[in-house]
Amino acid sequence: MRVGFVALRLAPMLVVASAVGARAQTLPSEPITLAQGRVTVSGDVSATVGSRDPGFFDYTDYEHSALRLLRIDVSAVAKAGPHFSLLGEVRSENIDSLRAYALYARIRPWTRRDFDIQVGLIPPTFGAFARRAYANDNPLIGYPLAYQYLTSLRPDALPASADELLQKRSLGWLVRYSVGTPGADRGVPLVSAFRWDTGVQVHAKAGIVSGTAAVTAGTVSNPLFSDDNGGRQIAGRLEVRPVAGLIAGASFARGRFLSDSAVRSALGDAAATDQDFAQTAWGADVEYSRAYYLVRLESIASAWRIPRIRAPAINESLRALSTSVEGRYKIIPGLYAALRVEHLGFSDLVGSMATLPWDAPVTRVEVGTGYSIQRNLLLKVAYQHNTRDGGVLRRVENLGAGQLVFWF
């Protein structure tokens, strides 16, 4: 049984955790400050050991399984006076490469007002989870489906017909289409939690209300460092904190999704590449915490418009809706239990032989527990039950994983 195998794999992690906990005083627990406090360096390391995922339920857009992942983050903030800071972060996953996750300038025109402008590779504007996607902020090990599960859509390649798209259901981890870039590649999630977009962001807060707006190069499902279609995404988020422990938010984003090369491949070299082949996304989220409880709910709807090429044509926007409910309960100091229940569904598409959701709907239940060995050293264990309603790949996976998280 795979979960039993994971338990055996966790044994060395438990031994290491115990040994590290015994030497906890040797581990840094606070950010490192340099240059008389003008430079602050922090970081986190998460090591995850889990089941093999032949159904690719936990595959990420960096071609790794979220249940078998070593992630190292190092971030730094350099302050050049009260009005200007430079922030950056580099990330490595499974030691295969080093990527710039964040690099932006923060400008605060007024020191007495909660208002700032950020320029560069900026933090997410859209959604709730993307703003707390670090391992120590996630009570479980898996990521919500909306932020991680790869659909069968690609920005650089297109299905020529509804039939071709329906044939690719559940193959978002590695999908190939007849129009556009010919090679096989991964699809996109509704919202990416693994990459940040490039652009300009403005944030302001007044009393219980805060707002964020941004103009960026990519879209929420396909953040970009360099633009590939001459378009821009606009995104906004409004957040209200009416009472202690309650946070309610709403998000919106719209931007040109398809690359210019994909549009030309679909409609010919003379096609207007500025046509409205966009992704539009809406989000709503609520968080409430009190005493030992924390409850979060988030729902995200996304719609992509792609060209009509051949019959049976894709005549309507391709829509997806994800809903996630998450809870955490502190059992005793340092020990908690957590649960997340979620579903990702897709709109129907009319093919020549059948009418089906354009991608295979997915349901996930994840339950887990976490124990704080020390304030900044956390051990988590989780179990997932994944169900896929149709598609090419296997439809049910029970997966287990353990994770050790350290941050300073």
Backbone torsions as a table, in degrees:
resi	resn	phi	psi	omega
1	MET	NA	132.8	-173.3
2	ARG	-64.3	-37.7	-179.0
3	VAL	-64.3	-38.9	175.7
4	GLY	-62.6	-38.8	177.4
5	PHE	-61.8	-40.5	178.4
6	VAL	-62.9	-39.1	178.5
7	ALA	-59.3	-40.1	176.9
8	LEU	-65.3	-39.5	178.9
9	ARG	-66.9	-26.1	-178.7
10	LEU	-76.5	-20.3	-176.1
11	ALA	-54.3	-48.6	177.6
12	PRO	-60.9	-35.0	179.5
13	MET	-64.0	-40.4	178.8
14	LEU	-64.4	-40.0	178.0
15	VAL	-62.7	-46.4	179.3
16	VAL	-61.3	-43.0	-179.5
17	ALA	-61.2	-41.8	179.3
18	SER	-64.0	-43.5	-179.5
19	ALA	-65.4	-41.5	179.7
20	VAL	-66.1	-40.5	179.3
21	GLY	-61.7	-36.9	179.0
22	ALA	-65.8	-25.4	179.0
23	ARG	-109.6	29.7	-171.5
24	ALA	-55.6	-31.4	-176.9
25	GLN	-66.5	-15.9	-179.6
26	THR	-86.7	-12.9	-178.8
27	LEU	-87.9	134.9	175.3
28	PRO	-65.5	140.3	-179.8
29	SER	-121.1	-7.1	179.4
30	GLU	-123.6	153.8	175.5
31	PRO	-57.3	151.7	178.8
32	ILE	-87.5	129.2	179.2
33	THR	-109.7	139.5	-179.6
34	LEU	-133.3	168.8	175.1
35	ALA	51.7	50.2	177.9
36	GLN	55.3	40.4	175.5
37	GLY	87.0	-2.1	-178.8
38	ARG	-79.0	-19.8	178.7
39	VAL	-122.0	129.2	178.8
40	THR	-123.8	129.5	-179.8
41	VAL	-118.0	130.8	177.0
42	SER	-136.9	172.1	-179.2
43	GLY	-171.6	173.4	173.7
44	ASP	-152.6	152.5	177.8
45	VAL	-131.7	129.8	175.5
46	SER	-128.2	128.6	178.7
47	ALA	-118.0	120.1	-175.3
48	THR	-119.1	129.5	176.2
49	VAL	-119.3	125.0	-176.1
50	GLY	-152.6	-177.5	179.6
51	SER	-64.4	152.1	168.8
52	ARG	-68.8	141.9	-173.3
53	ASP	-116.7	78.9	-178.0
54	PRO	-68.0	-16.7	177.1
55	GLY	-89.5	-3.4	178.1
56	PHE	56.7	39.9	176.5
57	PHE	-74.1	-29.3	-175.3
58	ASP	-113.0	19.0	179.8
59	TYR	-69.8	138.0	-179.5
60	THR	-107.6	170.8	-177.0
61	ASP	-78.1	4.2	168.2
62	TYR	-105.4	20.1	172.6
63	GLU	64.6	35.8	175.1
64	HIS	-126.5	157.0	170.6
65	SER	-86.7	132.6	178.1
66	ALA	-64.9	-14.5	179.9
67	LEU	-96.4	-2.7	175.6
68	ARG	-138.0	78.8	-167.4
69	LEU	-147.3	130.6	168.2
70	LEU	-109.3	114.6	-177.1
71	ARG	-120.1	131.2	179.5
72	ILE	-123.5	125.3	178.5
73	ASP	-122.2	134.9	172.3
74	VAL	-131.5	125.5	-178.8
75	SER	-126.0	155.9	-178.9
76	ALA	-144.6	147.3	175.5
77	VAL	-126.4	125.7	176.8
78	ALA	-116.3	119.7	-178.0
79	LYS	-99.3	128.0	176.1
80	ALA	-114.1	65.5	-178.2
81	GLY	93.2	-179.4	-175.0
82	PRO	-74.8	-12.1	-173.7
83	HIS	-107.6	-12.6	-171.8
84	PHE	-141.6	133.5	174.9
85	SER	-138.7	151.6	174.3
86	LEU	-117.1	125.8	-176.7
87	LEU	-122.4	140.2	179.3
88	GLY	-150.3	157.5	177.0
89	GLU	-149.1	136.1	174.0
90	VAL	-116.0	147.6	-174.3
91	ARG	-137.5	141.3	173.1
92	SER	-127.0	135.7	176.1
93	GLU	-120.2	122.8	-179.3
94	ASN	55.2	28.0	174.9
95	ILE	55.2	27.3	-177.9
96	ASP	-95.5	-19.1	177.8
97	SER	-167.6	169.5	177.7
98	LEU	-121.9	122.6	-175.3
99	ARG	-122.2	146.5	171.5
100	ALA	-79.6	110.0	-179.0
101	TYR	-85.0	-36.0	179.9
102	ALA	-145.9	142.7	174.2
103	LEU	-162.5	102.5	-175.2
104	TYR	-152.4	156.8	175.4
105	ALA	-98.9	138.3	176.6
106	ARG	-114.0	124.8	-178.2
107	ILE	-115.5	127.5	177.1
108	ARG	-117.6	98.5	-177.0
109	PRO	-62.3	-34.4	-178.6
110	TRP	-125.3	125.5	-177.9
111	THR	-73.7	-22.7	-176.8
112	ARG	-96.4	3.8	178.2
113	ARG	-120.9	144.1	178.6
114	ASP	-84.3	77.6	-177.0
115	PHE	-146.2	129.2	177.5
116	ASP	-148.0	158.5	178.4
117	ILE	-121.1	132.8	-179.6
118	GLN	-123.8	134.5	-174.6
119	VAL	-132.7	129.6	178.6
120	GLY	130.1	-142.9	175.2
121	LEU	-85.0	94.8	-160.8
122	ILE	-101.3	160.4	177.0
123	PRO	-63.7	159.7	-179.0
124	PRO	-63.6	143.8	172.6
125	THR	-95.8	-37.5	-171.3
126	PHE	-86.4	137.0	167.7
127	GLY	82.6	171.5	-179.0
128	ALA	-98.4	-49.7	-173.9
129	PHE	-64.2	-36.8	-177.4
130	ALA	-60.4	-22.2	-179.2
131	ARG	-87.7	-4.3	178.3
132	ARG	-138.8	40.8	-171.2
133	ALA	-82.0	3.3	179.1
134	TYR	-73.5	152.5	-173.0
135	ALA	-59.4	-35.6	-178.8
136	ASN	-75.9	-13.2	176.2
137	ASP	-92.0	-13.4	-176.2
138	ASN	-97.9	115.8	-177.6
139	PRO	-67.9	-20.7	177.6
140	LEU	-110.9	-170.7	-178.0
141	ILE	-103.0	-41.9	178.0
142	GLY	-69.7	163.0	176.0
143	TYR	-100.2	150.1	174.3
144	PRO	-56.0	143.8	-174.6
145	LEU	-55.8	-39.9	-177.1
146	ALA	-60.2	-28.8	-174.7
147	TYR	-98.6	-8.5	-173.1
148	GLN	-133.3	-38.4	-172.8
149	TYR	-67.3	128.9	-174.9
150	LEU	-88.3	115.5	174.9
151	THR	-76.6	176.4	-178.2
152	SER	-87.9	10.0	178.0
153	LEU	-88.9	142.2	175.5
154	ARG	-129.3	146.9	178.5
155	PRO	-80.5	-15.0	-173.9
156	ASP	-113.6	-0.3	-179.4
157	ALA	-148.0	148.2	-170.6
158	LEU	-135.3	146.6	169.1
159	PRO	-74.5	139.8	-179.3
160	ALA	-76.7	-18.4	-176.6
161	SER	-154.8	169.9	175.7
162	ALA	-61.7	-37.9	179.6
163	ASP	-61.2	-41.8	-179.6
164	GLU	-64.9	-40.3	178.5
165	LEU	-65.1	-41.6	179.9
166	LEU	-65.3	-28.5	177.8
167	GLN	-70.2	-17.7	-176.0
168	LYS	-100.4	9.7	-178.3
169	ARG	-57.9	131.4	179.4
170	SER	80.5	4.2	-176.7
171	LEU	-102.2	25.2	-177.6
172	GLY	-62.4	-21.7	179.0
173	TRP	-68.2	-25.8	178.3
174	LEU	-163.4	97.4	-172.2
175	VAL	-125.5	145.8	-179.4
176	ARG	-128.5	139.1	178.7
177	TYR	-126.1	164.1	-175.0
178	SER	-84.5	-11.1	-177.9
179	VAL	-120.4	134.1	178.6
180	GLY	94.2	-151.4	-179.3
181	THR	-55.8	124.2	-170.7
182	PRO	-76.7	-26.0	-175.1
183	GLY	-74.6	160.1	175.7
184	ALA	-77.8	141.9	-179.8
185	ASP	-155.8	173.0	-178.9
186	ARG	-77.0	153.9	172.1
187	GLY	-85.0	-166.8	-176.8
188	VAL	-118.2	150.7	170.9
189	PRO	-81.2	177.4	174.0
190	LEU	-63.9	-44.0	178.8
191	VAL	-141.6	130.5	-178.7
192	SER	-83.8	129.1	173.6
193	ALA	-98.9	2.1	-172.2
194	PHE	-112.5	-6.3	177.7
195	ARG	-138.9	146.3	174.7
196	TRP	-104.6	154.2	-176.4
197	ASP	-93.5	166.3	-177.9
198	THR	-110.5	130.0	179.9
199	GLY	167.2	-148.8	-177.8
200	VAL	-125.1	135.8	-178.1
201	GLN	-132.6	140.0	177.2
202	VAL	-122.2	133.0	180.0
203	HIS	-129.4	137.7	178.3
204	ALA	-145.2	150.6	178.9
205	LYS	-138.1	137.0	177.0
206	ALA	-141.7	109.2	-179.4
207	GLY	65.0	-125.0	-177.1
208	ILE	-88.7	-1.3	-175.2
209	VAL	-113.4	135.1	172.9
210	SER	-132.9	150.0	-179.0
211	GLY	-138.7	147.5	178.6
212	THR	-135.7	136.8	176.9
213	ALA	-137.1	146.8	-177.2
214	ALA	-148.3	152.9	169.7
215	VAL	-123.5	122.2	-172.7
216	THR	-133.8	172.5	-175.8
217	ALA	-80.6	-38.9	-175.6
218	GLY	-103.3	-154.3	174.4
219	THR	-123.5	173.6	-177.1
220	VAL	-64.0	-29.7	178.3
221	SER	-87.1	-17.2	-177.5
222	ASN	-141.1	70.0	177.8
223	PRO	-61.7	144.3	-175.5
224	LEU	-132.0	147.8	170.0
225	PHE	-87.0	-42.3	176.4
226	SER	-117.4	131.7	-177.5
227	ASP	-65.9	142.1	178.8
228	ASP	-117.9	10.3	-178.3
229	ASN	-148.8	7.5	177.6
230	GLY	72.3	3.2	-179.6
231	GLY	-98.6	173.3	176.8
232	ARG	-134.5	148.4	173.7
233	GLN	-100.1	139.6	169.2
234	ILE	-108.4	137.5	-178.5
235	ALA	-141.5	147.6	179.1
236	GLY	-149.4	153.7	177.5
237	ARG	-144.3	136.0	176.1
238	LEU	-120.2	132.3	-176.4
239	GLU	-131.5	137.0	-178.8
240	VAL	-127.0	136.6	177.2
241	ARG	-124.9	80.1	-172.2
242	PRO	-71.6	-33.4	179.0
243	VAL	-139.5	165.6	-179.8
244	ALA	-60.3	129.2	177.0
245	GLY	90.8	-9.3	-177.4
246	LEU	-112.5	126.3	177.2
247	ILE	-130.3	127.7	176.4
248	ALA	-125.4	134.9	-176.8
249	GLY	-137.4	154.8	175.0
250	ALA	-138.4	140.5	-175.5
251	SER	-132.9	154.4	176.0
252	PHE	-146.7	144.3	175.2
253	ALA	-152.0	143.2	176.0
254	ARG	-149.9	129.6	179.1
255	GLY	-161.1	160.0	179.8
256	ARG	-68.6	123.8	-170.8
257	PHE	-93.6	-47.5	-173.1
258	LEU	-77.6	142.7	175.0
259	SER	-71.4	156.8	177.6
260	ASP	-59.4	-38.1	-178.6
261	SER	-66.4	-35.6	177.6
262	ALA	-67.4	-39.7	179.0
263	VAL	-65.6	-42.3	179.0
264	ARG	-65.7	-38.2	177.3
265	SER	-63.1	-34.4	-177.3
266	ALA	-80.1	-39.4	-169.7
267	LEU	-117.2	-1.2	179.8
268	GLY	101.5	158.8	-177.1
269	ASP	-62.5	-24.9	-178.9
270	ALA	-84.8	-0.8	-176.8
271	ALA	-66.7	146.7	175.8
272	ALA	-77.4	112.3	-175.4
273	THR	-75.7	-6.3	179.3
274	ASP	-93.6	14.6	176.2
275	GLN	-63.6	159.5	-169.1
276	ASP	-83.8	62.6	174.5
277	PHE	-92.9	80.6	-166.8
278	ALA	-112.9	162.2	164.5
279	GLN	-104.8	131.0	175.2
280	THR	-121.5	129.5	-176.5
281	ALA	-132.3	143.3	175.9
282	TRP	-127.3	147.0	178.3
283	GLY	-143.9	148.6	174.4
284	ALA	-140.6	139.2	-177.4
285	ASP	-149.4	150.5	178.3
286	VAL	-138.5	137.9	174.4
287	GLU	-132.4	134.6	176.5
288	TYR	-137.6	130.3	178.5
289	SER	-131.0	141.0	178.2
290	ARG	-159.6	130.9	178.9
291	ALA	53.1	-115.0	-175.6
292	TYR	-94.4	1.3	-172.4
293	TYR	-108.2	147.7	168.8
294	LEU	-141.8	125.8	179.9
295	VAL	-127.7	133.9	178.2
296	ARG	-131.6	140.6	174.5
297	LEU	-133.1	133.0	177.8
298	GLU	-142.7	134.3	177.7
299	SER	-128.8	134.1	-178.7
300	ILE	-130.9	130.6	175.1
301	ALA	-116.8	136.6	-179.7
302	SER	-136.3	146.2	177.4
303	ALA	-136.7	131.9	177.1
304	TRP	-116.9	136.7	174.8
305	ARG	-110.4	126.3	-179.6
306	ILE	-127.0	162.1	-174.6
307	PRO	-67.2	151.1	168.9
308	ARG	-88.0	120.8	-173.3
309	ILE	-113.0	-61.1	179.8
310	ARG	-134.6	158.5	177.7
311	ALA	-76.2	146.4	-7.3
312	PRO	-71.2	124.1	-171.3
313	ALA	-78.5	158.4	173.3
314	ILE	-90.7	95.7	-169.0
315	ASN	-88.3	-20.1	-176.5
316	GLU	-121.4	164.4	176.0
317	SER	-61.9	143.9	176.4
318	LEU	-86.7	116.5	-173.2
319	ARG	-110.2	150.4	176.4
320	ALA	-142.1	146.8	-179.8
321	LEU	-136.6	126.4	178.4
322	SER	-121.2	136.0	176.1
323	THR	-131.7	132.0	-177.1
324	SER	-133.2	133.5	174.8
325	VAL	-123.1	128.1	-173.6
326	GLU	-132.7	140.4	176.9
327	GLY	-140.1	151.3	176.9
328	ARG	-137.9	138.5	179.2
329	TYR	-131.6	126.7	178.7
330	LYS	-83.4	115.1	-176.1
331	ILE	-78.7	-54.5	174.5
332	ILE	-141.0	167.6	178.5
333	PRO	-54.1	124.7	178.5
334	GLY	90.6	-10.0	-176.6
335	LEU	-127.3	131.4	178.4
336	TYR	-138.6	163.1	171.9
337	ALA	-120.8	148.0	-176.6
338	ALA	-141.8	154.9	-179.4
339	LEU	-146.6	138.7	172.8
340	ARG	-134.6	130.1	176.6
341	VAL	-122.4	131.0	-175.6
342	GLU	-153.8	160.2	179.5
343	HIS	-143.6	140.2	176.1
344	LEU	-123.2	116.1	-177.9
345	GLY	-119.5	164.3	-174.8
346	PHE	-134.4	150.6	179.8
347	SER	-71.8	157.3	-179.4
348	ASP	-75.4	147.9	178.0
349	LEU	-130.1	133.2	-177.2
350	VAL	-89.9	113.8	174.9
351	GLY	-103.2	-178.2	-178.5
352	SER	-73.6	-24.2	-177.1
353	MET	-110.2	-24.2	-175.8
354	ALA	-161.2	162.7	171.3
355	THR	-110.3	117.7	-174.6
356	LEU	-139.1	160.6	168.1
357	PRO	-57.6	140.5	-173.0
358	TRP	-68.1	-19.8	168.2
359	ASP	-134.7	164.4	-174.4
360	ALA	-79.7	121.5	178.9
361	PRO	-59.8	148.0	-177.0
362	VAL	-130.0	137.9	173.3
363	THR	-123.4	138.2	179.8
364	ARG	-135.3	135.7	169.1
365	VAL	-121.2	123.7	179.4
366	GLU	-126.1	129.7	178.4
367	VAL	-126.4	144.8	-177.9
368	GLY	-164.7	179.6	178.7
369	THR	-142.9	156.0	177.9
370	GLY	-137.4	144.3	179.3
371	TYR	-131.8	126.7	179.6
372	SER	-86.6	107.7	177.7
373	ILE	-69.4	-38.1	166.2
374	GLN	-148.4	-179.8	-171.9
375	ARG	-56.1	-34.7	-175.9
376	ASN	-119.6	28.7	176.5
377	LEU	-138.7	113.1	-170.5
378	LEU	-125.0	132.6	175.0
379	LEU	-109.7	127.4	-179.3
380	LYS	-124.1	145.8	173.2
381	VAL	-131.9	135.9	-176.3
382	ALA	-144.5	156.5	178.6
383	TYR	-133.4	133.0	-179.7
384	GLN	-117.5	141.9	167.2
385	HIS	-119.2	111.8	-177.7
386	ASN	-109.4	135.4	178.0
387	THR	-130.6	128.5	176.9
388	ARG	-114.4	124.9	-176.2
389	ASP	-90.3	81.4	179.2
390	GLY	103.1	-170.0	-179.0
391	GLY	93.7	179.0	-174.4
392	VAL	-83.5	-42.2	-175.3
393	LEU	-79.4	163.9	-177.3
394	ARG	-55.1	150.0	-163.5
395	ARG	-103.2	-12.0	179.7
396	VAL	-135.2	132.1	175.4
397	GLU	-138.7	128.7	170.7
398	ASN	-106.1	117.0	-170.5
399	LEU	-126.6	140.7	176.5
400	GLY	-123.3	154.6	-179.3
401	ALA	-158.7	156.4	172.1
402	GLY	-128.8	150.0	-175.6
403	GLN	-143.4	136.0	174.0
404	LEU	-114.1	125.2	-174.0
405	VAL	-122.9	129.7	175.5
406	PHE	-128.7	137.5	178.5
407	TRP	-145.8	156.8	177.9
408	PHE	-146.7	NA	NA
